[in-house]
Structure formats: structure tokens, C-alpha cells
Amino acid sequence: MRFAQRFIQMGSAFWAGCLAVLPSCVLAGQVTVFAAASLKEPLEAVAAQFEAQTGHDVVLSFAGSSTLARQITYGAPADVFVSANIAWMEHLIAQGALLAESEKTLFGNRLALVVPTDQDVSAADLPAQDLAEFLGDGRMAMALVEAVPAGIYGRQAFEALGLWPELAPQVAQVDNVRAALALVALGEARAAVVYVTDAAAEGRVQIAAVFPEELHDDIVYPAAIVRGQDRPEVRAFMRFWEGEATQAAFAQHGFRLLRRAP
């Protein structure tokens, strides 16, 4: 009996000490976020702030939206999905893989053509000049044009300009927009179609032109909770997603704010 009482007392003391030192230790959990590759910098900043404020851990997995959507369909352990376009979000909602009521679309972007910094090309030169001539025997890197949002937007823009049939043979398709950016940064492609925010994150490239927004679908980043993962820490992350700290992080990295935090 004395042993049992002592055990209970020790347990009470442990939890009291835990709460005194780290108030969130009892409720600490983990939130796994599957996010478009173009969101790396702002999401890392958001995750660090969320962890500091709540005590929860955030695990970030970056890839092309199409790859992440397929992984979620196959049961990958994601709690939140952040896509680089509406289509993949709607696809997963239609499949019942996401909670439609949790979807938030708060941030946007612009599409740009980038070239290495050692190229003497100004924004006035492209795409008004013959882009195929500029490429010569070189390649233009793009994310997968049938599946990855950045590639889809890029193809839409070139089709609207009437350039796609001529340019398509010179396109090097890669898994995501950051891979396309890397090819230019490494000198393995003469140009790439990426987001404006990607260009800002890589010092070895420069923006040759920003595509007019009317040439392609709206570039937005919807976020939603994966069905079955509506836990307290996940709901807390989504509340943080709508807050001023997240908006400040995205604005700092050049993303457009579609609506202000309440």
C-alpha cells in the first residue's frame, strides 16, 4: 500500500515538474506537412515559429504537388497538404482524402523566366525576342508540364503566346520547380520557368521576364487537413497558418497575400 501511494506521489510530482518547465509537454505532438517545393523558405520559417510557440514538432516534406498528392492518395502519413494549384487540391477533396471545410487559400505567386546571372539579358529582351533563338542548342528547364503546377502554368503561358510548338522540343522536364531552378543555377540549362520567389532564393540566376498573369491560371497555394488527421495540434497549425506570423513570413519571401489575417 505504501509503495502504491509513493508511486502515485512520484507520478504527480513528475507531471507537476513537467508543466512547470515546459507547459506544452503534455500536449506536444507532431504535424507533418506535405508542401509544394516552391514553399521551402517561408514554410521553414513558419514551422520554426510554430514549434517555438506551441512545443509541437513540425515535419516538412517538399516535392512537386502531383507527387505529394499521389503519396497522400496511397496513404502517406501527412497531416496537412499545401498545393501549388487548386486542381490537385480539388482532386484530393473529390477523392475524400482531404477535409474540404479545412481548405484555406491565402497566398499567391508570379511566374518568371530565369537565366544564369552571367547572361546579358534584360527583362525587355524576353520573351519579346525569339526565345528559341536565345536558347540555341541549349535547353529550357521546366517542371513536368502535364502534372506539376509550375510546369502547367508555364506551358499555358507559352501556348497563349503561340510559342509552345517551337519550344517544346527544347524543354527539359524535371520533377519540380526547384529542380528546374537548379539546372540553370548549375549552368546545365540556358533558362527555366520558375516562380518569382524561386528566383529570389537563388543568387546564381536572374529574372529575364515575368509572365503576364492573364497567360495562365491563377497561381495560388491552397492548404487543407488530410482526412483522419484532424488532431488538436493539426488544428493549431492551421490556425497559425492564418495568422500574422505566417503572413509576414510569406510576404518576406515575396509571395502575394490574397487576404489579410483577421
Disulfide bonds with the S-S distance in Angstrom:
Cys18-Cys25 1.72
